[in-house]
Amino acid sequence: MTRYDKGARSERELLNMLDQKGYSVLRSAGSGVNALSPDLIALRKGKGLVIECKAWEKSSLSLAPEQFEKILEWETRTEFPTFVAWRMNGMGWFFIKPAEFVRGKSNWNVTRRNVLQRNRKLEDVLDVE
């Protein structure tokens, strides 16, 4: 399975989870190809979430500066809660706020350990009545 296939499958998995929670969800065309738009935009009753999805089995997650800046731009423009959703095999999805990333030499990074300590799951970021 290619990295693109794995990422697309993971995005569809999260899309379906959000749909089951009552959200209308848009998946961006060309997500994974450019940094112009996030992978998913989830809307419900006038509120929304902006989500960049990552399925990565490493000890840390890195975002290129251009992608990170676009995520911040989406957060500013929409005023929707914005997250990077990291899918860890056997553990599910964890949601990371952009402010939790740390600037490295060439990328923005977050460690698996920090994400697991925060333990922010889907239910923690949803606005469900």
Order of alpha helices (4+ residues) and beta strands (2+ residues): alpha-beta-beta-beta-beta-alpha-beta-beta-beta-beta-alpha-alpha
